[in-house]
Amino acid sequence: MSTTTPDPDPPSDGHHHDAGAVDEKVNVRQDEVLANPELMNDAFEGENLEHQMGVWDAVKKHPWACFWAFTMCFTIVMESFDMFLNGNFVALPAFQEKYGVQHGGEWVIPTRWQSALFQAGQCGAFVGVFLAGPITNRLGYRWTTILALILMNATIFISFFADSLALLTVGQALEGVPWGFFIANSPAYASEIVPISLRGACTATLQMSWSIGSIIVAGATYGYNKRNDEWAWRVPLALQWLFPTPLLILVFLAPESPWWLIRRGRKDEALRSIKRLGSKDEAEAQRSLAMIERTVEIESHLGGSPTLLDLLKGTDLRRTIITCLMYASQNFAGNLIANQATYFFEQAGISPDRAFQLNLINSCLQFVANIGSWFLTAWFGRRTIYLWGTATNILLLVLLGICASIAQNNATNYAQAILGILISFGYALSLGPISYTIIAETSSVRLRALSTGVGRAAYYVAEIPMIYLASQMLNTTGWNLAGRCGYVWAGTALVCWVLAWWGLPELKHRSYREIDILFNRKVKARDFKKTVIDVRDNE
């Protein structure tokens, strides 16, 4: 074990860590923590108090931290809304008749345009996540999100007034850029402002935002699916304007992450943020501040200003791989069935009106599952939830494939629909929410904004071809597999399970300092849970 000993008298020229002027300010201030026994004792006490705090105690003591975490996570509702909206458009009779082609006596949207509509937003978001990290490191979580919300308001106009599939696709691509900012920043911000015991539940609300978006879409499209004019899809598009402005006001009022402020050397502002997030007592706030400063200073010895290349160096490469695999795996466990649920139900032999009803039920059940995930994260470890959740979905996907392979009748049609709902429910209860928790905890604090952005980029790299594959499997002008696609998704989910069993560590109840040490010691994934880290270790 090697312990990093800071220079008690850092050079005044600011080149101690080869960083710029801001980093000089950070390093000089934080070196005081590691060299000062009194401040170190504060850091010890601050970390021990967080470890001792139960979930309910943390909620009662930090209600505003929970509120601001949920507010930031709720920005994801806009990506969710639009993703599910596109999935419903291809099932809207009026939309099919306006932009579709005749096939077997019915109007259908050609596979290539289905894929384009689904993929355009993800392509835009792919650009957004790479922009999010550097901008967030410069401006902070609040101002980066505010800029993204302003951009979101503007780009909705293009989709709303689009009069062709090509222009609608362009609109979706431009809307995707701010989505990238939201999804990169939300889990990082939420994980940084709440106590250790609340990280799981608060980051899991990201999946709840997806469910809320799908519920609104399901209700809107069900209400308008019988219209035979352009308002059948323009009104649901206009509903996107419900979110950005109220969220912009709330995010403007939110406190900045004290971790980001400390990294920028703004100690007084960080202390004010800590107090706004729930630590009203001055001594307690100072202990939390010392704990943050200690962790940030330990990480600062690894390098100066963070860059994308740092994600590929040393132990951070392992952390980046875990983050990328967690994000990418969200596309391989049957979740894309949920994203195209209405169309899936229709392909399973359900009437269009009943398919929209089932989609609404499916979305509401996902919301219930998300609430259930809060309790799961309190009772079980991250690794346990992920492995068992994935295994359950593999079984359900195989059953779906079998059900679609036998002679079809009304009973098998509804059996496929029910299995599709159960797969979505299982994902929303386990895989979906716990993935965000793992992603938020795995990266180092220094590289978090960059790591969550690159991880989400891996999600889009996986999702874009998978969307095409999903559309090809379900579309009558494609392979027309219907429920037999369960075999394909079961196979990809099995690969995810094997990789997670081999490489996914257990991070529950660990402070960010402890997580840094576990990775730096190169502890095996299956040994993370039983490895003891002393509160005095600074390595």
Kinemage of the C-alpha trace (Angstrom):
@kinemage 1
@onewidth
@group {chain A} dominant
@subgroup {mainchain}
@vectorlist {calphas} color= white
{ca met a 1} P 0.000 0.000 0.000
{ca ser a 2} L 1.386 3.373 -0.941
{ca thr a 3} L 0.228 6.534 0.746
{ca thr a 4} L 0.458 9.824 -1.112
{ca thr a 5} L 2.173 12.475 0.983
{ca pro a 6} L 1.538 16.006 -0.231
{ca asp a 7} L 4.185 18.652 -0.347
{ca pro a 8} L 3.445 20.835 2.723
{ca asp a 9} L 4.728 23.887 0.845
{ca pro a 10} L 3.463 23.663 -2.714
{ca pro a 11} L 5.159 25.912 -5.245
{ca ser a 12} L 3.527 29.288 -5.628
{ca asp a 13} L 3.960 29.343 -9.402
{ca gly a 14} L 1.037 26.961 -9.909
{ca his a 15} L 3.018 24.165 -11.615
{ca his a 16} L 2.797 21.632 -8.811
{ca his a 17} L 0.443 19.454 -10.864
{ca asp a 18} L 1.027 20.890 -14.312
{ca ala a 19} L -2.376 22.564 -14.185
{ca gly a 20} L -3.654 26.038 -14.995
{ca ala a 21} L -4.412 28.948 -12.692
{ca val a 22} L -7.666 27.493 -11.460
{ca asp a 23} L -6.040 24.159 -10.622
{ca glu a 24} L -3.295 25.993 -8.725
{ca lys a 25} L -5.969 27.500 -6.527
{ca val a 26} L -7.524 24.094 -5.990
{ca asn a 27} L -4.270 22.333 -5.131
{ca val a 28} L -3.010 25.003 -2.743
{ca arg a 29} L -6.242 25.048 -0.788
{ca gln a 30} L -6.708 21.298 -0.639
{ca asp a 31} L -3.132 20.445 0.328
{ca glu a 32} L -4.082 21.992 3.670
{ca val a 33} L -6.461 19.091 4.296
{ca leu a 34} L -3.935 16.253 3.906
{ca ala a 35} L -1.271 18.152 5.862
{ca asn a 36} L -3.503 19.414 8.665
{ca pro a 37} L -4.397 16.801 11.350
{ca glu a 38} L -7.433 18.784 12.505
{ca leu a 39} L -8.884 19.009 8.988
{ca met a 40} L -8.120 15.324 8.413
{ca asn a 41} L -10.050 14.445 11.566
{ca asp a 42} L -12.971 16.470 10.200
{ca ala a 43} L -12.735 14.479 6.965
{ca phe a 44} L -12.685 11.182 8.914
{ca glu a 45} L -15.740 12.201 10.942
{ca gly a 46} L -17.603 13.457 7.869
{ca glu a 47} L -17.107 10.154 6.038
{ca asn a 48} L -17.961 8.046 9.099
{ca leu a 49} L -21.182 10.021 9.661
{ca glu a 50} L -22.258 9.362 6.056
{ca his a 51} L -21.569 5.646 6.489
{ca gln a 52} L -23.665 5.566 9.668
{ca met a 53} L -26.627 7.420 8.158
{ca gly a 54} L -29.534 5.169 7.141
{ca val a 55} L -31.715 5.792 4.107
{ca trp a 56} L -34.679 7.247 5.974
{ca asp a 57} L -32.459 9.381 8.235
{ca ala a 58} L -30.719 10.745 5.151
{ca val a 59} L -34.052 11.592 3.499
{ca lys a 60} L -35.258 13.458 6.600
{ca lys a 61} L -31.978 15.310 6.971
{ca his a 62} L -31.419 16.102 3.284
{ca pro a 63} L -34.866 16.604 1.678
{ca trp a 64} L -33.592 19.464 -0.496
{ca ala a 65} L -30.713 17.368 -1.798
{ca cys a 66} L -33.274 14.737 -2.860
{ca phe a 67} L -35.440 17.414 -4.488
{ca trp a 68} L -32.590 18.939 -6.501
{ca ala a 69} L -31.322 15.491 -7.521
{ca phe a 70} L -34.798 14.575 -8.767
{ca thr a 71} L -35.116 17.925 -10.583
{ca met a 72} L -31.887 17.334 -12.491
{ca cys a 73} L -32.857 13.726 -13.250
{ca phe a 74} L -36.248 14.902 -14.505
{ca thr a 75} L -34.546 16.578 -17.486
{ca ile a 76} L -34.309 13.042 -18.920
{ca val a 77} L -38.097 13.073 -19.339
{ca met a 78} L -37.585 15.006 -22.580
{ca glu a 79} L -35.405 12.338 -24.183
{ca ser a 80} L -37.809 9.677 -22.941
{ca phe a 81} L -40.837 11.589 -24.255
{ca asp a 82} L -39.389 11.942 -27.727
{ca met a 83} L -38.042 8.387 -27.935
{ca phe a 84} L -41.405 6.880 -27.052
{ca leu a 85} L -43.211 9.433 -29.221
{ca asn a 86} L -41.350 8.248 -32.311
{ca gly a 87} L -42.165 4.669 -31.380
{ca asn a 88} L -45.845 5.588 -31.279
{ca phe a 89} L -45.833 7.674 -34.456
{ca val a 90} L -45.180 4.618 -36.623
{ca ala a 91} L -48.307 3.033 -35.095
{ca leu a 92} L -50.576 6.097 -35.544
{ca pro a 93} L -53.028 5.457 -38.432
{ca ala a 94} L -53.045 9.126 -39.509
{ca phe a 95} L -49.234 9.295 -39.499
{ca gln a 96} L -48.998 6.004 -41.419
{ca glu a 97} L -51.450 7.249 -44.072
{ca lys a 98} L -49.646 10.627 -44.422
{ca tyr a 99} L -46.068 9.312 -44.675
{ca gly a 100} L -46.400 5.555 -45.237
{ca val a 101} L -46.603 3.153 -48.168
{ca gln a 102} L -49.136 0.472 -49.027
{ca his a 103} L -48.148 -3.045 -47.945
{ca gly a 104} L -50.594 -5.929 -47.842
{ca gly a 105} L -53.562 -3.560 -48.005
{ca glu a 106} L -52.305 -1.473 -45.040
{ca trp a 107} L -50.323 1.735 -44.659
{ca val a 108} L -46.895 1.257 -43.049
{ca ile a 109} L -43.885 3.512 -42.517
{ca pro a 110} L -40.927 2.060 -44.488
{ca thr a 111} L -38.280 0.413 -42.321
{ca arg a 112} L -35.564 2.884 -43.325
{ca trp a 113} L -37.669 5.844 -42.165
{ca gln a 114} L -38.668 4.083 -38.962
{ca ser a 115} L -34.979 3.577 -38.234
{ca ala a 116} L -34.151 7.155 -39.233
{ca leu a 117} L -36.777 8.593 -36.870
{ca phe a 118} L -35.567 6.430 -33.990
{ca gln a 119} L -31.863 6.978 -34.695
{ca ala a 120} L -31.781 10.709 -35.491
{ca gly a 121} L -32.215 11.843 -31.899
{ca gln a 122} L -29.633 9.332 -30.706
{ca cys a 123} L -27.133 10.605 -33.285
{ca gly a 124} L -27.659 14.150 -32.009
{ca ala a 125} L -27.326 12.972 -28.417
{ca phe a 126} L -24.084 11.198 -29.357
{ca val a 127} L -22.672 14.610 -30.278
{ca gly a 128} L -24.167 16.169 -27.141
{ca val a 129} L -22.556 13.775 -24.668
{ca phe a 130} L -19.087 14.525 -26.019
{ca leu a 131} L -19.725 18.263 -25.732
{ca ala a 132} L -21.199 17.923 -22.231
{ca gly a 133} L -18.033 16.870 -20.387
{ca pro a 134} L -15.698 19.744 -21.378
{ca ile a 135} L -18.503 22.333 -21.088
{ca thr a 136} L -19.543 21.031 -17.658
{ca asn a 137} L -15.952 21.083 -16.423
{ca arg a 138} L -15.845 24.724 -17.476
{ca leu a 139} L -19.323 26.028 -16.545
{ca gly a 140} L -20.642 23.566 -13.956
{ca tyr a 141} L -23.688 21.315 -13.962
{ca arg a 142} L -26.224 24.118 -13.505
{ca trp a 143} L -25.237 26.441 -16.333
{ca thr a 144} L -24.558 23.609 -18.754
{ca thr a 145} L -28.060 22.246 -18.122
{ca ile a 146} L -29.614 25.711 -18.428
{ca leu a 147} L -27.984 26.207 -21.837
{ca ala a 148} L -29.235 22.774 -22.925
{ca leu a 149} L -32.805 23.607 -21.837
{ca ile a 150} L -32.732 26.830 -23.868
{ca leu a 151} L -31.499 24.867 -26.901
{ca met a 152} L -34.232 22.278 -26.327
{ca asn a 153} L -36.942 24.959 -26.425
{ca ala a 154} L -35.610 26.226 -29.754
{ca thr a 155} L -35.193 22.878 -31.531
{ca ile a 156} L -38.742 21.688 -30.747
{ca phe a 157} L -39.981 24.261 -33.297
{ca ile a 158} L -38.339 22.343 -36.145
{ca ser a 159} L -40.066 19.047 -35.271
{ca phe a 160} L -43.429 20.714 -34.644
{ca phe a 161} L -43.536 22.521 -38.003
{ca ala a 162} L -41.950 19.684 -40.029
{ca asp a 163} L -43.996 18.715 -43.100
{ca ser a 164} L -41.935 15.724 -44.244
{ca leu a 165} L -40.213 12.707 -42.738
{ca ala a 166} L -36.846 14.200 -43.747
{ca leu a 167} L -37.434 17.484 -41.879
{ca leu a 168} L -38.881 15.632 -38.877
{ca thr a 169} L -35.727 13.521 -38.811
{ca val a 170} L -33.556 16.656 -38.871
{ca gly a 171} L -35.599 18.119 -36.025
{ca gln a 172} L -35.100 14.984 -33.972
{ca ala a 173} L -31.346 15.054 -34.590
{ca leu a 174} L -31.079 18.648 -33.363
{ca glu a 175} L -33.241 17.918 -30.318
{ca gly a 176} L -30.856 15.086 -29.520
{ca val a 177} L -27.922 17.438 -28.815
{ca pro a 178} L -29.392 18.804 -25.538
{ca trp a 179} L -30.506 15.270 -24.614
{ca gly a 180} L -26.809 14.392 -24.560
{ca phe a 181} L -26.171 17.164 -22.034
{ca phe a 182} L -29.037 16.004 -19.815
{ca ile a 183} L -28.098 12.326 -19.736
{ca ala a 184} L -24.398 13.035 -19.171
{ca asn a 185} L -24.930 15.478 -16.297
{ca ser a 186} L -27.961 14.121 -14.436
{ca pro a 187} L -26.471 10.956 -12.874
{ca ala a 188} L -23.205 12.745 -12.039
{ca tyr a 189} L -24.937 15.694 -10.341
{ca ala a 190} L -27.429 13.515 -8.447
{ca ser a 191} L -24.701 11.227 -7.098
{ca glu a 192} L -22.577 14.155 -5.914
{ca ile a 193} L -25.164 16.103 -3.909
{ca val a 194} L -26.750 13.321 -1.798
{ca pro a 195} L -25.309 11.210 1.060
{ca ile a 196} L -23.893 7.742 0.341
{ca ser a 197} L -27.062 5.928 1.473
{ca leu a 198} L -29.220 7.896 -0.997
{ca arg a 199} L -27.030 7.579 -4.092
{ca gly a 200} L -28.809 4.423 -5.256
{ca ala a 201} L -32.365 5.736 -4.911
{ca cys a 202} L -31.666 9.214 -6.287
{ca thr a 203} L -29.766 8.075 -9.378
{ca ala a 204} L -32.464 5.429 -9.941
{ca thr a 205} L -34.976 8.257 -10.478
{ca leu a 206} L -33.420 8.647 -13.920
{ca gln a 207} L -35.292 5.525 -14.966
{ca met a 208} L -38.446 6.942 -13.367
{ca ser a 209} L -38.141 9.991 -15.617
{ca trp a 210} L -38.098 7.625 -18.600
{ca ser a 211} L -41.314 6.058 -17.320
{ca ile a 212} L -42.994 9.433 -16.737
{ca gly a 213} L -42.139 10.444 -20.294
{ca ser a 214} L -43.562 7.204 -21.655
{ca ile a 215} L -46.786 7.617 -19.601
{ca ile a 216} L -47.379 11.130 -21.010
{ca val a 217} L -46.675 9.905 -24.537
{ca ala a 218} L -48.892 6.849 -24.106
{ca gly a 219} L -51.764 8.992 -22.805
{ca ala a 220} L -51.372 11.633 -25.522
{ca thr a 221} L -51.104 9.210 -28.425
{ca tyr a 222} L -53.967 7.080 -27.088
{ca gly a 223} L -56.107 10.208 -26.883
{ca tyr a 224} L -55.218 11.293 -30.420
{ca asn a 225} L -54.739 7.978 -32.251
{ca lys a 226} L -58.300 8.085 -33.680
{ca arg a 227} L -57.825 11.509 -35.265
{ca asn a 228} L -57.321 11.352 -39.021
{ca asp a 229} L -55.503 14.672 -39.473
{ca glu a 230} L -52.038 16.096 -38.779
{ca trp a 231} L -52.921 17.035 -35.183
{ca ala a 232} L -52.789 13.351 -34.292
{ca trp a 233} L -48.998 13.782 -34.120
{ca arg a 234} L -48.515 17.565 -33.936
{ca val a 235} L -50.288 17.933 -30.577
{ca pro a 236} L -48.081 15.258 -28.921
{ca leu a 237} L -45.032 17.031 -30.421
{ca ala a 238} L -46.202 20.357 -28.969
{ca leu a 239} L -46.460 18.785 -25.499
{ca gln a 240} L -42.645 18.765 -25.427
{ca trp a 241} L -42.793 22.472 -24.566
{ca leu a 242} L -44.323 21.547 -21.203
{ca phe a 243} L -40.924 20.707 -19.734
{ca pro a 244} L -37.968 22.985 -20.618
{ca thr a 245} L -39.080 26.349 -19.186
{ca pro a 246} L -40.253 25.163 -15.716
{ca leu a 247} L -37.130 23.006 -15.440
{ca leu a 248} L -34.941 25.926 -16.517
{ca ile a 249} L -36.290 28.019 -13.626
{ca leu a 250} L -35.777 25.207 -11.113
{ca val a 251} L -32.251 24.412 -12.293
{ca phe a 252} L -31.366 28.121 -12.085
{ca leu a 253} L -32.418 28.062 -8.417
{ca ala a 254} L -30.577 24.796 -7.663
{ca pro a 255} L -27.232 24.748 -5.817
{ca glu a 256} L -24.115 23.788 -7.756
{ca ser a 257} L -22.447 20.506 -6.835
{ca pro a 258} L -19.991 21.178 -3.964
{ca trp a 259} L -17.657 18.607 -5.553
{ca trp a 260} L -17.472 20.649 -8.767
{ca leu a 261} L -16.983 23.877 -6.799
{ca ile a 262} L -14.111 22.370 -4.794
{ca arg a 263} L -12.475 21.138 -8.004
{ca arg a 264} L -12.600 24.750 -9.220
{ca gly a 265} L -11.165 26.088 -5.935
{ca arg a 266} L -14.394 27.852 -4.852
{ca lys a 267} L -14.408 26.718 -1.231
{ca asp a 268} L -16.807 29.331 0.202
{ca glu a 269} L -19.428 28.606 -2.457
{ca ala a 270} L -19.007 24.876 -1.865
{ca leu a 271} L -19.714 25.377 1.835
{ca arg a 272} L -22.875 27.342 1.016
{ca ser a 273} L -24.011 24.548 -1.321
{ca ile a 274} L -23.439 21.934 1.381
{ca lys a 275} L -25.611 23.948 3.773
{ca arg a 276} L -28.358 24.349 1.149
{ca leu a 277} L -28.308 20.591 0.549
{ca gly a 278} L -29.109 19.791 4.194
{ca ser a 279} L -26.068 20.258 6.456
{ca lys a 280} L -27.388 23.232 8.440
{ca asp a 281} L -25.027 22.776 11.374
{ca glu a 282} L -21.769 24.689 10.770
{ca ala a 283} L -19.534 21.975 12.250
{ca glu a 284} L -21.254 19.257 10.227
{ca ala a 285} L -20.961 21.303 7.027
{ca gln a 286} L -17.246 21.833 7.676
{ca arg a 287} L -16.765 18.080 8.135
{ca ser a 288} L -18.530 17.371 4.830
{ca leu a 289} L -16.395 20.027 3.161
{ca ala a 290} L -13.188 18.483 4.553
{ca met a 291} L -14.276 15.033 3.322
{ca ile a 292} L -14.844 16.401 -0.209
{ca glu a 293} L -11.577 18.358 -0.199
{ca arg a 294} L -9.656 15.292 0.924
{ca thr a 295} L -11.019 13.096 -1.870
{ca val a 296} L -10.541 15.772 -4.534
{ca glu a 297} L -6.948 16.404 -3.379
{ca ile a 298} L -6.092 12.682 -3.422
{ca glu a 299} L -7.394 12.484 -6.997
{ca ser a 300} L -5.629 15.700 -8.024
{ca his a 301} L -2.278 13.991 -7.461
{ca leu a 302} L -3.147 11.781 -10.433
{ca gly a 303} L -3.049 14.730 -12.821
{ca gly a 304} L -4.107 18.285 -13.545
{ca ser a 305} L -7.067 19.388 -15.620
{ca pro a 306} L -9.053 16.316 -16.749
{ca thr a 307} L -9.060 15.357 -20.423
{ca leu a 308} L -10.739 12.619 -22.445
{ca leu a 309} L -7.396 10.822 -22.751
{ca asp a 310} L -7.276 10.454 -18.947
{ca leu a 311} L -10.209 8.043 -19.243
{ca leu a 312} L -7.882 5.594 -21.003
{ca lys a 313} L -4.980 5.794 -18.544
{ca gly a 314} L -4.148 3.524 -15.618
{ca thr a 315} L -7.009 2.309 -13.425
{ca asp a 316} L -9.362 4.868 -14.996
{ca leu a 317} L -9.414 2.698 -18.121
{ca arg a 318} L -11.038 -0.117 -16.118
{ca arg a 319} L -13.591 2.305 -14.710
{ca thr a 320} L -14.341 3.685 -18.168
{ca ile a 321} L -14.871 0.169 -19.552
{ca ile a 322} L -17.344 -0.658 -16.743
{ca thr a 323} L -19.252 2.605 -17.340
{ca cys a 324} L -19.407 2.018 -21.098
{ca leu a 325} L -20.517 -1.612 -20.712
{ca met a 326} L -23.246 -0.659 -18.213
{ca tyr a 327} L -24.620 1.957 -20.571
{ca ala a 328} L -24.338 -0.213 -23.691
{ca ser a 329} L -25.968 -3.210 -21.989
{ca gln a 330} L -29.202 -1.238 -21.548
{ca asn a 331} L -29.840 -1.913 -25.241
{ca phe a 332} L -29.286 -5.659 -25.104
{ca ala a 333} L -31.736 -6.959 -22.501
{ca gly a 334} L -35.021 -6.441 -24.340
{ca asn a 335} L -35.455 -2.770 -23.468
{ca leu a 336} L -35.954 -1.839 -27.138
{ca ile a 337} L -39.207 -3.852 -27.034
{ca ala a 338} L -40.450 -1.307 -24.463
{ca asn a 339} L -39.346 1.632 -26.645
{ca gln a 340} L -41.531 0.311 -29.498
{ca ala a 341} L -44.189 -1.255 -27.271
{ca thr a 342} L -47.265 -0.104 -29.230
{ca tyr a 343} L -45.861 -1.329 -32.529
{ca phe a 344} L -44.725 -4.565 -30.855
{ca phe a 345} L -48.263 -5.170 -29.547
{ca glu a 346} L -49.688 -4.591 -33.034
{ca gln a 347} L -47.184 -7.023 -34.537
{ca ala a 348} L -48.188 -9.545 -31.867
{ca gly a 349} L -51.726 -9.463 -33.305
{ca ile a 350} L -53.368 -6.881 -31.005
{ca ser a 351} L -55.767 -4.334 -32.542
{ca pro a 352} L -54.376 -0.747 -32.826
{ca asp a 353} L -56.758 0.743 -30.236
{ca arg a 354} L -56.049 -2.052 -27.741
{ca ala a 355} L -52.305 -1.748 -28.479
{ca phe a 356} L -52.373 1.909 -27.372
{ca gln a 357} L -54.289 0.898 -24.226
{ca leu a 358} L -51.710 -1.789 -23.411
{ca asn a 359} L -48.906 0.710 -23.998
{ca leu a 360} L -50.435 3.063 -21.429
{ca ile a 361} L -50.755 0.184 -18.947
{ca asn a 362} L -47.166 -0.835 -19.695
{ca ser a 363} L -45.899 2.697 -19.022
{ca cys a 364} L -47.772 2.947 -15.717
{ca leu a 365} L -46.419 -0.425 -14.593
{ca gln a 366} L -42.885 0.753 -15.416
{ca phe a 367} L -43.469 3.742 -13.139
{ca val a 368} L -44.565 1.403 -10.327
{ca ala a 369} L -41.474 -0.730 -10.945
{ca asn a 370} L -39.249 2.346 -10.665
{ca ile a 371} L -40.675 3.090 -7.240
{ca gly a 372} L -40.002 -0.528 -6.279
{ca ser a 373} L -36.384 -0.093 -7.398
{ca trp a 374} L -35.822 2.407 -4.567
{ca phe a 375} L -36.435 -0.370 -2.047
{ca leu a 376} L -34.316 -2.850 -3.986
{ca thr a 377} L -31.336 -0.470 -3.935
{ca ala a 378} L -31.739 -0.092 -0.156
{ca trp a 379} L -31.937 -3.855 0.476
{ca phe a 380} L -29.561 -5.370 -2.087
{ca gly a 381} L -26.213 -4.581 -3.686
{ca arg a 382} L -25.742 -3.117 -7.154
{ca arg a 383} L -24.076 -6.240 -8.529
{ca thr a 384} L -26.781 -8.530 -7.073
{ca ile a 385} L -29.643 -6.506 -8.570
{ca tyr a 386} L -27.999 -6.313 -11.985
{ca leu a 387} L -27.181 -10.034 -12.232
{ca trp a 388} L -30.568 -11.288 -10.996
{ca gly a 389} L -32.480 -8.703 -13.054
{ca thr a 390} L -30.636 -9.686 -16.218
{ca ala a 391} L -31.132 -13.417 -15.538
{ca thr a 392} L -34.886 -12.884 -15.068
{ca asn a 393} L -35.189 -10.992 -18.346
{ca ile a 394} L -33.243 -13.691 -20.204
{ca leu a 395} L -35.811 -16.246 -19.034
{ca leu a 396} L -38.768 -14.026 -20.031
{ca leu a 397} L -37.248 -13.309 -23.450
{ca val a 398} L -36.809 -17.027 -24.156
{ca leu a 399} L -40.454 -17.627 -23.146
{ca leu a 400} L -41.500 -14.809 -25.490
{ca gly a 401} L -39.639 -16.448 -28.367
{ca ile a 402} L -41.237 -19.842 -27.641
{ca cys a 403} L -44.707 -18.311 -27.413
{ca ala a 404} L -44.245 -16.620 -30.804
{ca ser a 405} L -42.925 -19.820 -32.413
{ca ile a 406} L -45.998 -22.001 -31.846
{ca ala a 407} L -49.310 -21.860 -33.737
{ca gln a 408} L -50.772 -18.388 -33.278
{ca asn a 409} L -54.246 -17.558 -31.959
{ca asn a 410} L -55.841 -14.927 -29.747
{ca ala a 411} L -54.387 -16.503 -26.589
{ca thr a 412} L -50.793 -16.540 -27.895
{ca asn a 413} L -51.187 -12.945 -29.092
{ca tyr a 414} L -52.076 -11.792 -25.587
{ca ala a 415} L -49.425 -14.044 -24.047
{ca gln a 416} L -46.776 -12.259 -26.157
{ca ala a 417} L -48.173 -8.878 -25.119
{ca ile a 418} L -48.102 -9.851 -21.422
{ca leu a 419} L -44.546 -11.162 -21.693
{ca gly a 420} L -43.530 -7.900 -23.393
{ca ile a 421} L -45.025 -5.995 -20.449
{ca leu a 422} L -43.246 -8.244 -17.924
{ca ile a 423} L -39.908 -7.731 -19.697
{ca ser a 424} L -40.409 -3.951 -19.547
{ca phe a 425} L -41.461 -4.203 -15.876
{ca gly a 426} L -38.402 -6.284 -14.975
{ca tyr a 427} L -36.111 -3.855 -16.765
{ca ala a 428} L -37.660 -0.841 -14.994
{ca leu a 429} L -37.384 -2.606 -11.617
{ca ser a 430} L -33.771 -3.736 -11.825
{ca leu a 431} L -31.544 -3.319 -14.882
{ca gly a 432} L -32.533 0.203 -15.889
{ca pro a 433} L -32.319 2.082 -12.578
{ca ile a 434} L -29.353 0.181 -11.126
{ca ser a 435} L -27.325 0.823 -14.296
{ca tyr a 436} L -27.507 4.570 -13.653
{ca thr a 437} L -26.435 4.055 -10.045
{ca ile a 438} L -23.419 1.968 -11.090
{ca ile a 439} L -22.482 4.501 -13.771
{ca ala a 440} L -22.634 7.424 -11.336
{ca glu a 441} L -20.500 5.653 -8.717
{ca thr a 442} L -17.852 3.988 -10.884
{ca ser a 443} L -16.022 6.989 -12.350
{ca ser a 444} L -13.536 9.047 -10.358
{ca val a 445} L -14.782 12.431 -9.151
{ca arg a 446} L -12.143 14.219 -11.223
{ca leu a 447} L -13.305 12.566 -14.461
{ca arg a 448} L -17.008 12.149 -13.702
{ca ala a 449} L -18.416 14.688 -16.172
{ca leu a 450} L -16.273 13.223 -18.952
{ca ser a 451} L -16.846 9.592 -17.947
{ca thr a 452} L -20.653 9.766 -17.874
{ca gly a 453} L -20.568 11.503 -21.262
{ca val a 454} L -18.325 8.899 -22.886
{ca gly a 455} L -20.321 6.100 -21.244
{ca arg a 456} L -23.520 7.465 -22.732
{ca ala a 457} L -21.764 7.713 -26.091
{ca ala a 458} L -21.163 3.955 -25.807
{ca tyr a 459} L -24.912 3.601 -25.213
{ca tyr a 460} L -25.665 5.376 -28.490
{ca val a 461} L -22.991 3.442 -30.383
{ca ala a 462} L -24.767 0.271 -29.275
{ca glu a 463} L -28.306 1.622 -29.623
{ca ile a 464} L -28.170 3.065 -33.136
{ca pro a 465} L -27.542 -0.294 -34.888
{ca met a 466} L -29.801 -2.069 -32.380
{ca ile a 467} L -32.687 0.283 -33.252
{ca tyr a 468} L -32.254 -0.656 -36.902
{ca leu a 469} L -32.132 -4.326 -35.920
{ca ala a 470} L -35.246 -3.980 -33.733
{ca ser a 471} L -37.178 -2.222 -36.513
{ca gln a 472} L -36.031 -4.837 -39.034
{ca met a 473} L -37.148 -7.690 -36.749
{ca leu a 474} L -40.599 -6.217 -36.033
{ca asn a 475} L -41.561 -4.525 -39.320
{ca thr a 476} L -43.748 -6.411 -41.785
{ca thr a 477} L -41.560 -4.997 -44.586
{ca gly a 478} L -38.510 -6.401 -42.748
{ca trp a 479} L -38.020 -9.812 -41.137
{ca asn a 480} L -41.448 -9.778 -39.447
{ca leu a 481} L -40.271 -11.855 -36.456
{ca ala a 482} L -42.707 -10.327 -33.921
{ca gly a 483} L -42.190 -12.097 -30.559
{ca arg a 484} L -39.485 -14.379 -31.966
{ca cys a 485} L -37.123 -11.438 -31.510
{ca gly a 486} L -37.050 -12.634 -27.879
{ca tyr a 487} L -34.483 -15.263 -28.889
{ca val a 488} L -32.154 -12.562 -30.232
{ca trp a 489} L -32.454 -10.315 -27.178
{ca ala a 490} L -32.046 -13.276 -24.821
{ca gly a 491} L -28.728 -14.063 -26.512
{ca thr a 492} L -27.424 -10.492 -26.225
{ca ala a 493} L -28.633 -10.271 -22.598
{ca leu a 494} L -26.736 -13.468 -21.785
{ca val a 495} L -23.507 -11.871 -23.028
{ca cys a 496} L -24.195 -8.874 -20.737
{ca trp a 497} L -24.762 -11.207 -17.762
{ca val a 498} L -21.467 -13.035 -18.325
{ca leu a 499} L -19.492 -9.780 -18.637
{ca ala a 500} L -21.146 -8.362 -15.492
{ca trp a 501} L -20.460 -11.520 -13.450
{ca trp a 502} L -16.815 -11.327 -14.427
{ca gly a 503} L -16.162 -7.581 -14.189
{ca leu a 504} L -18.882 -5.693 -12.264
{ca pro a 505} L -17.770 -4.652 -8.730
{ca glu a 506} L -20.026 -4.020 -5.725
{ca leu a 507} L -19.924 -0.308 -4.803
{ca lys a 508} L -22.799 -0.062 -2.333
{ca his a 509} L -21.966 1.735 0.964
{ca arg a 510} L -18.623 2.932 -0.418
{ca ser a 511} L -17.463 6.546 -0.297
{ca tyr a 512} L -15.811 7.967 -3.396
{ca arg a 513} L -12.446 7.832 -1.573
{ca glu a 514} L -12.914 4.124 -0.856
{ca ile a 515} L -13.930 3.439 -4.461
{ca asp a 516} L -10.777 5.228 -5.691
{ca ile a 517} L -8.617 3.086 -3.395
{ca leu a 518} L -10.295 -0.183 -4.432
{ca phe a 519} L -9.660 0.550 -8.090
{ca asn a 520} L -6.118 1.777 -7.462
{ca arg a 521} L -5.339 -1.471 -5.594
{ca lys a 522} L -6.699 -3.383 -8.603
{ca val a 523} L -9.012 -5.429 -6.403
{ca lys a 524} L -10.946 -8.113 -8.316
{ca ala a 525} L -14.582 -7.247 -8.996
{ca arg a 526} L -15.907 -10.115 -6.852
{ca asp a 527} L -13.682 -9.043 -3.919
{ca phe a 528} L -14.821 -5.404 -3.696
{ca lys a 529} L -17.537 -6.142 -1.151
{ca lys a 530} L -15.301 -7.925 1.382
{ca thr a 531} L -12.228 -5.660 1.110
{ca val a 532} L -11.766 -3.443 4.178
{ca ile a 533} L -10.582 0.135 3.639
{ca asp a 534} L -9.335 2.097 6.655
{ca val a 535} L -10.763 5.598 7.058
{ca arg a 536} L -7.183 6.934 7.332
{ca asp a 537} L -5.968 5.549 3.990
{ca asn a 538} L -5.045 8.311 1.535
{ca glu a 539} L -3.517 6.264 -1.299
